[in-house]
Amino acid sequence: MKTGTLLLTIPQLPADHCWQQTSIYPNLIH
């Protein structure tokens, strides 16, 4: 569920995709 939202949010926010990756990736790993 979240993955679908993130995938749609990342491409939509190319400028925020940088901080998003740092906030999303660690969250998914943990």
Phi and psi restraints in degrees (value plus and minus 20) as a CYANA .aco file:
   2 LYS   PHI     -82.2   -42.2
   2 LYS   PSI     -58.4   -18.4
   3 THR   PHI     -77.2   -37.2
   3 THR   PSI     -62.7   -22.7
   4 GLY   PHI     -81.4   -41.4
   4 GLY   PSI     -61.4   -21.4
   5 THR   PHI     -88.0   -48.0
   5 THR   PSI     -60.9   -20.9
   6 LEU   PHI     -85.2   -45.2
   6 LEU   PSI     -64.1   -24.1
   7 LEU   PHI     -79.6   -39.6
   7 LEU   PSI     -54.7   -14.7
   8 LEU   PHI    -101.3   -61.3
   8 LEU   PSI     -47.0    -7.0
   9 THR   PHI    -101.2   -61.2
   9 THR   PSI     -59.1   -19.1
  10 ILE   PHI     -79.9   -39.9
  10 ILE   PSI     -75.1   -35.1
  11 PRO   PHI     -83.2   -43.2
  11 PRO   PSI     -47.6    -7.6
  12 GLN   PHI     -95.8   -55.8
  12 GLN   PSI     -48.5    -8.5
  13 LEU   PHI    -138.3   -98.3
  13 LEU   PSI      54.7    94.7
  14 PRO   PHI     -82.0   -42.0
  14 PRO   PSI     -52.4   -12.4
  15 ALA   PHI     -95.7   -55.7
  15 ALA   PSI     -56.0   -16.0
  16 ASP   PHI    -110.9   -70.9
  16 ASP   PSI     -27.4    12.6
  17 HIS   PHI     -79.5   -39.5
  17 HIS   PSI     -45.8    -5.8
  18 CYS   PHI     -85.1   -45.1
  18 CYS   PSI     -76.5   -36.5
  19 TRP   PHI     -92.0   -52.0
  19 TRP   PSI     -48.3    -8.3
  20 GLN   PHI     -83.1   -43.1
  20 GLN   PSI     -65.1   -25.1
  21 GLN   PHI     -77.7   -37.7
  21 GLN   PSI     -62.8   -22.8
  22 THR   PHI     -87.2   -47.2
  22 THR   PSI     -52.2   -12.2
  23 SER   PHI    -106.8   -66.8
  23 SER   PSI     -52.3   -12.3
  24 ILE   PHI    -103.8   -63.8
  24 ILE   PSI     -69.8   -29.8
  25 TYR   PHI     -73.9   -33.9
  25 TYR   PSI     -75.2   -35.2
  26 PRO   PHI     -77.0   -37.0
  26 PRO   PSI     -55.9   -15.9
  27 ASN   PHI     -86.9   -46.9
  27 ASN   PSI     -60.3   -20.3
  28 LEU   PHI     -90.4   -50.4
  28 LEU   PSI     -59.6   -19.6
  29 ILE   PHI     -85.5   -45.5
  29 ILE   PSI     -67.4   -27.4
